[in-house]
Amino acid sequence: MASRLLHRLRHALASDGPGEAAAAGPEAEQFPESSELEDDDAEGLSSRLSGTLSFTSAEDDPDDEDEDDEAGADSLPSGDGTSGEDAERSPPPDGQRGSQLLARQLQDFWKKSRNTLVPQRLLFEVTSANVVKDPPSKYVLYTIAVMGPGPPDHQPAQISRRYSDFERLHRNLQRQFRGPMAAISFPRKRLRRNFTAETIARRSRAFEQFLGHLQAVPELRHAPDLHDFFVLPELRRAQSLTCTGLYREALALWANAWQLQTQLGTPSGPDRPLLTLAGLAVCHQELEDPGEARACSEKALQLLGDKRPHPFLAPFLEAHVRLSWRLGLDKRQTEAQLQSLQEAGLTPIPPPSLKELLIKEVLD
């Protein structure tokens, strides 16, 4: 199936890069399936390549440079998983229906993987790969669906990362976990042909299995660097959008970040989930949805318990009291908690708002 898919992808790009097809010669036209695992980029990797992958490409420049060594293109800007106004994107083939089909396929595969020798808590699927032109640099942005146990109609969380982001994660984990990382393959750098259909497809498959293997090893699964890779760019972008008043755009990113954290777990403490719930509460409140904002505050208070003097406690209590009053719901318990903190001198009167907390929080 992978061979047929790559063959179709090559023909789809024929109009953009006729010179590339001519240079490939008759050997590339045949492209036997066995050759997928003979390439350096595919060493030690699974031959599975799902049929959901789609991507756009640009013409193959004869002076094609390594996409991750170009000046000014070393990292994804602020983790903007939804950015890429310069990206040449291809929409999902069937819109929302295609997204629901992907969710069901991922869920079915996750159930089957429970019986395999390598346990997979999560399933990763590269659903698209877009060539982003940001002169003078050019790189491929891979969109990955992250799916775990849940109802079949549950939509997967998504992140968008480039090769240099994966490489940085691999390098950081190698420094900290030499033993567990020794058996995990990673696609090698190439000096040329970074934007061909074959390279993008092989790297897509490699990144899927790379993340799957990291999740299968408990020592790596709980590594802070792995959680940063998934969550930190989304949180930074959501925080920036919230602070500039783009609440609807920020809400989607906060919700995606919350879903990622729920699937990954929180080995480094509750502060990032609390910040995410604060962002959700602020956006829901600004978008005139006090019920959802109050629900986020309640969830945060459950995580906090009575952790005095945690900086998030008083702002969430104040938000819960105000939202409960607005909705005509009982606020006596949280009101008493807030008053107790104020009488003990553990929080100013009035306490800082959740929005102020978001603006001042430094994500590192």
C-alpha positions in Angstrom: 0.0 0.0 0.0 2.9 2.3 0.8 4.4 1.8 -2.6 1.1 2.6 -4.4 0.6 5.7 -2.3 4.1 7.0 -3.0 3.6 6.3 -6.7 0.5 8.4 -6.7 2.2 11.2 -4.7 5.0 11.3 -7.2 2.6 11.7 -10.1 0.7 14.4 -8.2 3.9 16.4 -8.1 4.8 15.8 -11.7 3.4 19.1 -12.8 5.4 21.0 -10.2 8.7 19.4 -10.9 9.1 17.9 -14.3 12.8 18.1 -14.1 12.8 15.9 -11.0 10.9 13.1 -12.7 13.2 13.2 -15.6 16.3 13.0 -13.4 14.8 10.1 -11.5 14.9 7.8 -14.5 13.2 4.5 -15.1 14.4 3.0 -11.9 12.4 5.6 -9.9 9.3 4.9 -12.0 9.2 1.3 -10.8 10.0 2.1 -7.2 9.6 -1.4 -5.8 8.1 -1.7 -2.4 11.2 -3.4 -0.9 13.3 -0.3 -1.7 11.4 1.6 1.0 13.4 -0.1 3.8 16.7 0.0 1.9 16.9 3.8 2.0 19.1 5.3 4.8 16.1 7.3 6.1 14.1 4.1 6.6 16.7 2.1 8.5 15.1 0.2 11.3 11.7 1.6 10.7 8.3 0.0 10.3 7.0 -0.4 6.8 3.5 0.8 7.9 2.4 3.9 6.1 -1.3 4.8 6.5 -3.4 6.0 3.6 -4.4 9.2 5.4 -1.2 11.0 4.6 -1.5 13.9 2.2 1.0 16.7 1.5 1.8 19.6 -0.8 5.2 20.2 -2.2 7.1 22.7 -4.2 9.4 22.4 -7.1 12.6 20.5 -6.4 15.3 23.1 -6.6 18.6 21.8 -8.2 20.4 23.6 -5.3 18.1 22.0 -2.7 19.7 22.6 0.7 19.1 20.9 4.0 15.8 22.3 5.2 17.0 22.6 8.8 20.4 24.2 8.3 19.1 27.4 6.6 19.4 30.7 8.3 16.5 31.8 10.4 14.6 28.5 10.1 15.8 26.5 13.1 12.6 26.3 15.1 8.9 26.5 14.6 7.9 30.1 15.4 6.3 30.2 18.9 4.9 26.7 18.3 2.2 27.9 16.1 0.6 24.7 15.1 -2.0 26.6 13.1 0.4 29.0 11.5 1.7 28.9 8.0 0.0 31.6 5.9 2.9 31.0 3.6 2.3 27.3 3.6 0.9 25.5 0.5 -1.8 23.5 2.2 -4.0 20.8 0.8 -7.4 20.5 2.6 -8.6 17.2 4.0 -10.1 15.2 1.1 -13.5 14.8 2.7 -13.6 17.7 5.2 -15.2 16.9 8.5 -16.2 13.5 7.3 -12.6 12.7 6.6 -11.5 13.9 10.0 -14.1 11.6 11.7 -13.0 8.7 9.5 -9.4 9.3 10.7 -10.5 9.3 14.3 -12.2 5.9 13.9 -9.2 4.5 12.0 -6.9 5.7 14.8 -9.2 4.3 17.5 -9.4 0.9 15.8 -5.6 0.7 15.4 -5.1 1.7 19.0 -7.3 -1.1 20.2 -5.5 -3.6 18.0 -2.1 -2.3 19.3 -3.0 -3.3 22.8 -2.3 -6.9 21.9 1.1 -6.3 20.3 4.5 -6.9 22.0 5.2 -3.1 22.1 2.6 -1.4 24.2 1.3 1.9 22.7 -0.4 4.3 25.0 -0.9 6.7 22.1 -1.1 6.4 18.3 0.6 9.0 16.1 -0.4 9.7 12.5 1.1 12.2 10.1 -2.0 13.5 8.3 -0.4 16.2 6.2 3.0 17.6 5.3 3.2 21.2 3.9 6.1 22.9 2.3 6.5 26.3 4.0 8.3 29.1 2.2 9.7 31.7 4.5 12.5 33.4 2.5 15.3 32.7 2.5 14.4 29.4 4.1 12.0 26.6 3.1 11.0 23.6 5.2 8.3 20.9 5.6 5.7 21.3 8.4 4.4 17.9 9.5 0.9 17.8 11.1 0.5 14.9 13.5 -2.7 13.5 14.9 -2.4 12.3 18.5 -4.9 9.6 19.4 -5.5 7.7 22.6 -8.2 5.6 24.2 -11.7 7.1 24.0 -15.0 7.0 22.0 -14.6 6.4 18.3 -16.1 9.8 17.4 -13.6 11.7 19.6 -11.4 13.9 17.5 -7.7 13.5 17.9 -5.5 16.3 19.2 -3.0 17.7 16.6 0.4 19.3 16.5 2.5 20.7 13.7 6.3 20.3 13.8 9.2 20.4 11.4 12.3 18.2 11.1 14.4 20.4 13.3 11.9 20.1 16.2 12.0 16.3 16.0 15.8 16.4 15.8 16.1 18.7 18.8 13.9 16.3 20.8 16.0 13.3 19.7 19.2 15.1 20.6 18.0 16.2 24.1 16.7 12.7 24.9 19.9 11.1 23.7 21.9 13.2 26.2 19.7 12.2 29.1 18.8 8.6 28.3 21.6 7.0 26.4 20.5 3.4 27.2 16.8 3.6 26.2 17.5 5.8 23.2 20.2 3.5 21.8 17.5 1.2 20.2 15.4 4.0 18.8 15.9 5.0 15.1 15.7 8.5 13.8 15.7 9.6 10.1 19.0 11.0 9.1 19.7 14.4 7.6 19.9 14.8 3.9 21.8 17.5 2.0 19.5 17.3 -1.1 16.1 16.1 -2.1 14.4 17.1 1.2 11.2 18.1 -0.6 10.5 15.1 -2.8 7.5 12.9 -2.3 9.6 9.9 -1.3 11.6 11.8 1.4 8.5 13.4 2.9 6.6 10.1 3.0 9.5 8.2 4.6 10.1 10.9 7.2 6.4 10.9 8.0 6.5 7.2 8.6 9.7 7.6 10.6 8.3 10.3 12.8 5.2 8.2 13.6 7.2 5.3 14.7 9.8 7.5 16.5 7.0 9.0 18.7 5.4 5.6 19.2 8.6 4.1 20.5 9.2 7.0 22.9 5.7 6.5 24.3 6.3 2.7 24.7 9.3 3.2 27.1 8.1 4.4 30.5 11.4 6.2 31.3 11.1 8.2 28.1 7.3 8.6 28.2 7.6 10.8 31.3 10.6 12.8 30.2 9.9 16.6 30.5 11.5 17.2 27.1 8.9 15.0 25.4 6.1 16.8 27.1 7.6 20.2 26.1 7.8 18.9 22.5 4.0 18.2 22.5 2.6 21.0 24.7 4.9 24.0 25.1 4.6 25.5 21.6 0.8 25.3 21.8 0.7 26.9 25.2 2.9 29.8 24.1 0.8 30.5 21.0 -2.4 30.2 23.0 -1.1 32.6 25.6 0.0 35.1 23.0 -3.4 35.0 21.3 -5.3 35.4 24.6 -3.2 38.4 25.6 -3.9 40.1 22.3 -7.7 39.5 22.6 -8.0 36.9 19.9 -10.1 34.7 22.2 -11.8 32.4 19.6 -8.5 31.5 18.0 -6.9 31.0 21.4 -9.7 28.8 22.6 -9.1 26.2 20.0 -5.4 26.1 21.0 -6.1 25.9 24.7 -8.6 23.1 24.1 -6.0 21.2 22.0 -3.3 21.7 24.6 -5.6 20.4 27.3 -6.4 17.3 25.3 -2.7 16.7 24.7 -1.9 17.0 28.4 -4.8 14.7 29.3 -3.4 12.1 27.0 0.2 12.5 27.9 -0.2 12.8 31.7 1.4 15.5 33.9 4.6 14.1 35.4 6.1 17.5 36.1 3.2 18.9 38.3 -0.1 20.6 37.7 1.0 24.1 36.8 0.7 23.8 33.0 -2.7 22.1 33.2 -3.8 24.9 35.6 -2.5 27.5 33.2 -4.4 25.8 30.4 -7.6 25.7 32.4 -7.1 29.4 33.2 -6.8 30.1 29.4 -9.9 28.1 28.7 -11.9 29.9 31.5 -10.8 33.4 30.3 -11.7 32.6 26.6 -15.0 31.1 27.5 -15.8 34.1 29.7 -14.8 36.6 27.0 -16.9 34.7 24.5 -20.0 34.9 26.7 -20.0 31.3 27.9 -20.0 31.6 31.7 -21.1 28.0 32.2 -18.0 26.6 30.5 -15.8 29.1 32.2 -17.2 28.0 35.6 -16.7 24.4 34.7 -13.0 25.1 33.9 -12.6 26.9 37.3 -14.2 23.9 39.1 -11.8 21.5 37.4 -8.9 23.6 38.4 -10.0 23.9 42.0 -10.2 20.1 42.1 -6.6 19.9 40.9 -5.5 22.4 43.4 -7.3 21.1 46.5 -6.2 23.3 49.3 -2.6 24.0 48.2 -1.8 27.2 50.0 -0.4 29.6 49.0 -0.5 28.4 45.4 -0.6 31.5 43.1 -3.5 30.0 41.0 -5.7 29.2 44.0 -7.1 32.7 44.8 -7.7 33.7 41.1 -9.6 30.5 40.4 -11.7 31.0 43.6 -12.5 34.6 42.7 -13.5 33.5 39.1 -15.7 30.7 40.5 -17.4 33.0 42.9 -18.1 35.7 40.3 -19.3 33.1 37.6 -21.5 31.3 40.1 -23.1 34.6 41.1 -23.7 35.4 37.4 -25.3 32.0 36.8 -27.3 32.1 40.0 -25.5 29.1 41.5 -24.3 28.3 45.0 -21.0 30.2 45.7 -20.8 29.9 49.5 -18.1 27.3 49.8 -15.7 29.0 47.4 -16.5 32.4 48.8 -15.6 31.1 52.3 -12.3 29.7 51.0 -11.4 33.0 49.3 -12.2 34.9 52.4 -10.1 32.6 54.5 -7.1 33.2 52.2 -7.6 36.9 52.4 -7.9 37.0 56.2 -4.6 34.9 56.5 -2.9 37.5 54.3 -2.1 34.8 51.6 -3.6 36.8 48.8 -4.3 40.5 48.1 -7.7 42.1 48.1 -8.9 41.7 45.4 -6.8 38.8 44.2 -5.3 39.0 40.7 -7.6 37.9 37.9 -7.0 34.8 35.7 -6.3 37.1 32.8 -3.7 39.0 34.7 -2.1 35.6 35.7 -2.0 34.6 32.1 -0.3 37.8 31.0 2.4 37.6 33.7 3.1 33.8 33.4 6.4 33.0 31.8 6.4 29.7 29.9 9.8 28.0 29.7 
